[in-house]
Amino acid sequence: MAKIVLALGTSHGPLTHLEADQWLERAKDDMLSGALNTIDGRMVSYQELVAERGEPYVRESSVEHLTRQAEQVQRAITRIADELEACAPDLVVVVGDDQGELFGPENMPAVSIFYGKDIATHPWQNAERLPEFWKPVLKGCGLDDFHVYEGAPEFSLELIESLIEQHFDVAAAASVPDPARRGFGHAFGFVVERLYRGRSIPMVPVLLNTYFPPNAPTPGRAYALGRALRKAIEESPAELRVALIASGGLSHFLCEEALDRSVLDAIARKDEAALAAIPRQAILSGSSEILNWITVAGASEHLEMAWSEYMPVYRTPAGTGIGMAFAAWKDIG
């Protein structure tokens, strides 16, 4: 039977491709934003955020501190890629969120599995309008051009059929009919471009709608999905070594360090109840990618968190930024 032999979690945002001085370019956008998600579900401007919280992160948002963090992020990505290479899986299952890239508001499934042969990305729309420093971001996510990655049609179909039998009514996508209009996004391109190191490894994309109401899965449902996903994988008669990857996370736009650390701690302790109890309003917008990690945690209960690294990145004195996280679950018995 197929067996999950490794699970990984990795942040994948623009900062993972950029130098610290370019992180500060992102900070300028934060200061102009009127839509910063607070942990209680409100949208505030940067000025409103300063009025509420002050500016306690002057040192943390300095270029010197961010430079050290940028170096730490690259070391962590290298470590994740090392884990994948050492494991040499036959197949990778990536749990990532679709941000209006393959699906749109006319059809946004809560959970979908792609069972096509060709996983196609496409160039970022209006890329010519982006600043020059965005080029490595697009390249590192497979959004600089049209790319086709290898799918796993037969295995993906087995997973869909098993999940249906387990009462998860997942959507099923068979192809990318018009890559010029819609294609796979950065959650999946990042894995191939930054972690595969040029190898060809079949991928099963599991797409969660974490971003867009009204049908985003709850944290408890995401954990249950992960548990069902493991069962589906292990039911396959194929003799495959499978790696799982949670792509994205953790808190976004406002770095909520306490939330991020509590999530990582609950995952390490396999505390399903604590993860299910995360308030929905705390994981809106980009922070919703925490659901990808919760899904992989549910699928990895038979493994132990061998290591994790967490970097609270505060791009501005008021605390806008992102919680960067990287982790590996392995059989360490």
Buried (B, 14 or more C-beta within 10 A) or exposed (E): EBBBBBBBBBBBBBBBBBBBEBBBBBBEEBBEBEEBBBBEEEBBBBEBBBEEBEEEBEEBBBEEBBBEBBEBBEEBBEBBBEBBEEBEBBBBBBBBBBBEBBBEEEEBBBBBBBBBBBBBBBBBEEBEEEEEBBEBBBBBBBBBEEBBBBBBBEBBBBBBBBBEEBEBEBBBBEEBEEBEEBBBBBBBBBBBBBBBEEEEBBBBBBBBBBBBEEEBBBBBBBBBBBBBBBBBBBBBEBEBBBBBBBBBBBBBBBBBBEBBBBBBEBBBEBBBEBBBEBEEEBBBBBBBBBBBBBBBBBBBBBBBBBEBBBBBBBBBBBBBBBBBBBBBBBEEE
